[in-house]
């Protein structure tokens, strides 16, 4: 059955498609490529997800000579969010002198809205008729856990005890799924405007199942939604925050915000900045 969430999701897809077409048209002009300093690009094949993923990795200043392992920030929707991540980390380094993390941006078949993008498949925990090939989170998560994380640990100066995951919208749904499936993989899980109404709120079944078999959720969680978003986005977010509070997990460190005067799209930039500030500044500078 197609849920009420499908219509706003398809609308976002149309908007993203328009932006991506403009980007693609610019590419056809054969302009010289721009590279980001201290960054690497590679393709990883996943035996679990049976797909190729483009991975962009940015190394901190002084990485080559440092003998200290670095925190690692994993960002889904990497084709869209790699460059903004570096910009916002730069702002936080300039103002708050945070330790620069290694950034690992996971590309998912192209920019949002382009043919071949797999986010509606890889980020969704269950299949619904309104979204073809949905329900692939159960394969995408093993790719991250059993292939990507070990690769980063083996080949980079990565601090395995200080990993952060960031996702927005459908990526936020996936980050919430990780929260209830493999929270031990990350120190921080940053959830921006998650699509919790997906499949009639199926993610709440995962929350309930986790609570039934665990007495603690020892992870730092940031979760956000915009004040001007639709009720299908706002109400499930409030419900999830309240349920987590009611669990009284002794070692759950959760920060939830409702951003004033932003929609799902206009809130995206400030959400990333606020989430990263909350994760990497000590004491936290986000209220």
C-alpha positions, -999 to 999 in steps of 0.1 A, spaced: 0 0 0 12 35 -9 15 56 23 8 93 28 45 98 29 50 88 -7 36 121 -22 60 145 -4 88 122 -11 81 122 -48 78 160 -47 112 162 -32 124 139 -60 111 163 -86 129 193 -70 162 173 -67 158 162 -103 155 198 -115 186 208 -96 205 177 -109 196 184 -145 210 219 -143 242 203 -128 243 177 -156 239 204 -183 269 223 -169 289 191 -171 282 187 -208 300 220 -215 333 201 -210 346 225 -184 378 216 -166 373 194 -135 378 209 -101 395 188 -74 393 193 -37 428 194 -20 437 165 3 408 144 -10 407 110 -26 381 93 -48 376 56 -52 350 30 -61 342 2 -37 321 -29 -47 299 -43 -20 293 -80 -20 264 -74 5 246 -47 -14 257 -60 -48 265 -25 -60 294 -1 -66 297 29 -43 318 60 -50 337 70 -18 352 104 -13 377 107 15 391 140 28 422 140 50 428 166 77 457 191 76 489 175 89 476 140 83 507 127 67 530 135 96 506 129 125 510 99 147 476 104 163 444 86 150 416 109 138 379 108 144 360 98 113 328 113 99 307 91 76 282 110 54 255 93 33 243 111 2 280 117 -5 276 130 -40 255 159 -27 270 164 8 307 159 5 316 196 -3 291 211 22 305 189 49 340 203 44 327 238 43 309 235 77 338 217 93 360 245 82 338 271 99 338 251 131 376 247 130 381 284 124 357 295 153 359 266 178 392 250 169 377 215 167 398 185 158 394 180 120 380 145 113 386 123 84 355 127 62 342 96 43 313 105 20 294 76 6 281 82 -29 249 63 -38 248 60 -75 249 97 -84 235 129 -72 200 130 -57 173 128 -85 196 115 -112 190 81 -128 208 54 -109 207 71 -75 199 43 -50 190 63 -19 153 52 -20 166 16 -21 196 17 3 182 40 29 148 23 34 143 -5 59 112 -20 42 97 -23 8 66 -4 -3 47 -5 -36 50 33 -41 88 32 -43 104 6 -67 134 -14 -53 128 1 -18 138 -19 13 175 -22 9 188 -9 42 194 -44 54 220 -48 27 234 -13 28 242 -15 65 263 -46 62 283 -29 34 291 -1 59 297 -24 89 316 -52 72 333 -37 42 336 1 45 345 5 82 372 -22 81 387 -7 50 389 27 66 404 13 98 430 -7 78 441 20 55 438 53 74 447 67 108 412 63 120 400 62 156 375 34 156 361 46 190 352 80 175 331 75 145 301 97 135 273 90 111 253 118 94 222 115 73 194 138 62 158 131 51 159 95 37 195 95 49 181 105 83 157 75 82 187 52 75 206 68 104 176 61 126 176 25 114 213 22 123 205 36 157 183 6 165 203 -20 146 240 -13 151 244 17 175 277 4 187 293 12 153 292 49 160 299 73 189 276 99 173 245 94 151 233 127 136 198 126 122 185 154 101 148 157 93 143 119 91 115 104 70 101 85 100 66 82 85 79 60 58 59 28 54 34 39 80 61 45 106 77 10 103 109 24 120 89 25 153 88 -13 152 126 -13 151 126 10 181 102 -12 200 122 -43 192 154 -27 203 139 -16 236 125 -51 243 160 -66 243 182 -38 256 183 -17 288 207 9 274 214 28 242 250 42 248 253 66 219 252 104 213 221 112 191 213 145 174 178 147 159 162 176 141 130 186 122 120 219 107 91 240 122 76 245 87 77 209 76 46 189 70 28 171 98 40 138 83 75 149 91 70 168 124 47 145 143 67 112 139 98 131 149 82 143 181 69 109 188 103 93 184 120 118 206 94 113 233 97 75 231 134 76 235 131 99 265 106 75 281 130 46 278 152 62 304 184 47 288 211 56 313 238 63 287 218 78 259 229 114 252 202 129 230 198 165 217 166 172 198 157 205 181 128 219 161 144 246 139 124 278 137 111 291 103 126 264 80 111 238 57 125 204 48 148 219 22 157 253 36 166 237 69 191 213 54 222 236 55 217 248 91 209 212 102 243 200 91 261 229 107 242 225 140 247 187 140 284 189 134 288 216 160 270 195 185 291 164 177 325 180 177 325 210 201 331 204 238 312 218 255 284 217 230 278 252 214 243 243 200 212 251 220 
